[in-house]
Amino acid sequence: MNEQDPKVDLKSRLEMLFQRRTFGIKPGLEVERALMESLGHPERSFAALHVAGTNGKGSICAMMAAILQAAGLTTGLYTSPHLVRFNERMRINGVPVKDEELLELWRAGEEAERRAFPHREREATFFEFTTALAFEFFRRKKIQVAVVEVGMGGRLDATNVIEEPLVTVLAPIGLDHREYLGPDIPSIAREKCGIIKPGRPVVYAQNEWAAEEAILRMADERRCRTIKAAEEVRVVRIRQTLDGQILRVESRIGEYGRIHLPLLGRHQLLNAAVAVAALETAFGELGIPLSLDAVRNGLESVRWPGRLQVLRRQPLVLLDGAHNPPAAAVLSKSLQELAGRKPVGLVCGMCGDKDTESFFAELAPRLRRVWAVPLRTPRSADPHAIARLASRRGLTAEALDHLAEARDKAIQWAREEEGVVCLAGSLFLAGEVLELEGLRP
């Protein structure tokens, strides 16, 4: 190995970092706090909007970051997972961290880890180390505000070293990661509400009472003002095409008028309401008016690949990251709108720890055919098992070894049947599809 080549050096470090995933998830904040102290607390160098939830939090983060950037603020965005390149996880004003910058951050992170744990008594997990790099990146670039997405849960997530967010944001909460977060909605909601900080305002999306009750109780205990997004911001769809949605957005602050949102799906209306409500609250905390143009221009410029993304139009081919039952229910409704009466074929790859049976229970009524594929991750579910579950729902299903073959078969079927193709089941799959199509997130 040529250690003088920065790309080779970075590649080797990435390979070592991905190996840390094999040690599993280790919830807790002790390691991340030690890393922050060793680095000199980069998490305190910027204002933050901290976002947790089950589904939609990535879209909400992307919208808020786009609006903040349109408002003229130097804006960091930290999200996970990445789709194609690791660099996607940390962006400033929409631009991912450069390889040479990442390599410098890596060296600083490794040195901080050595200082924090001189006897190697504890190695940071993949997500802990990545979070430390992102916060250090934001400090070095002197950003003004960061939009930070929780990785999983909230209370014990590495991002929860953020002590005083401008606003805490809670996207819709549903059943996922039950082995770590709890068996039901109330217990999962309590874990996600762990990012609520004393006295800091909370903006939330939830309509289901079991989760809303947990949010309100935690906010009350910590003396936080709560803002239910749909009651503060009204978002109405005027029409939807394959190019996006025309929305009318208004709030108690003012009317934003007609906005062209490039993202598809009725669920994005609630996500937009949450994003606008959160930023109106944040700017109110700062005593600064939020520009109507910033909201309009930000929402019209937002990009968030792998979420009802149109890959082709003849036949219609859609890519979506839906990977759990609540997301499958949302995808089913979106397919009903976008496909109409046309038959839908699904190319599906999923992780083995997901509730595949419930996923298909939600989605099967909108499907005719399924092509199951493996994912390029040790977490991949057996495609034959996926195909069997789809068959039990009355669908024609087959397991294939290669994504490209499944995609081509699905497209050919759609041409013959005048149907629609959807590729979904995992964000890992979304990344593989974008790579296969030669598209960069």
Steps between C-alpha positions, in 0.01 A plus 500: 500500500626844407449692826602824325186492284228680698222312319656165588553616859137612528375179341689290754364706787145466368542125477616491863210722607243278328649205690394671823142424397567132562522570874137609498317794648601607851252758628638754745656845508818437701724443196360788297535737796861391544568562131339844519713592801814371332424710190423811706120481469433576133128434561484829692632709211176523300126538551312177431161368406485143629264261320373156607216277381432180311410612148531834325779643712747498212261691275429749779875548552557555128220759484622690806859506375387630160295778661781599736741515209250711302484732802872565456627293792802273472324172565624155595295186441576170672290201392522123475535263334675606183371365171812473283795678665586540867564873438124557457453474876648843571429797275541875515263706288409183316858400412634173647831499682794464260727195516804700607298675773365167619848356524613792718194456719574131527847559633363746754231249601747216543725720713201611710402137550854413612495784752156403629584131526880468532481133593250419221253395766217608272484559125240736365231338288455587133234760579676647801819560303311635198303743718821630654646561154187685387493734800872573465446568128227750580722678752794523262278648231350749749142419411224704660237232539479122459207274430582174680308179439493238775636165386270275702278566797608818672573474871818296456581602143848647447352824366337562839817668625337814359412678822291801403341471157319799358204268447433131554312348207306174510393344171224233493574211735421139410612144561862438405820384677286332766791286617675820615224751569213299646205283395233766443436859395502651852838347589652592163364854533652536846842405361469748214382772739832460681639779278261751660710741705383712795338824393556449126194515271370179346338484156331170420304330224322229693127442475484153655410552865730233649807682365363851546431428866863397551619817330277728705588328827876526442469861385297586810754334730778703340296822483507525122261684276338262248392585148289254303606572143168435326326746733752776429571454130244413234626328186252425221580323179369667185626235260769236452690397189807283456705821534377567854212661687352848494418592859339790677672567834376736769556539872411733782798711399397548138417353161783350299287465188538232236813291527630232263638218716711259292423208735203272427241351735225636722708416809740779402228754583529416869879494475492849346271622779742365761801660328332841474361486856843404636676785321238756592553390860880509470504847347255613766742378766770710338274801465551505122216493243499202264492629143207388285739478205738274697221250565378513142844481340621235744209264446519545125869410496494200736642170377466173686580201275356153554162627622235443233766594249402471135771305319317449169168608355431246223427272674479682831777381735502629859765461770407523867676431829194354679626226733247455782122455528410869553709600200345218295153635582606846378657351186181306428296823502757674281492216247123524489535866404787464255415166337123523504351178361826384344655178638805552721807279520738526795875436499566441868808459717476523879707464812445182698409687820197670341137392535470372145165330558333821620675694223326283241171506689493876439633501146367179340153635406670745261733239342480236228858369475810487722865443415703448819872573508784487756661815636873563510511490878535223758160615631325395178190283518492182292322591174338155494342576839374835366353326194324242717339769714385684187357177358296446815335833426388369162772668298707345224851516642847376417843534657794615290869529577567833330333839521566588135326183382201569726474861381514397134239227548272740683529767230432246227194379691378859538534559125301188421232560763490883476596502864715688749821388671591591856832415665476508881571321826818662627714812469785256429302393193435864406874565503573194287235604248638853470847358449368258239323784319812718510328765711663689785296604802 
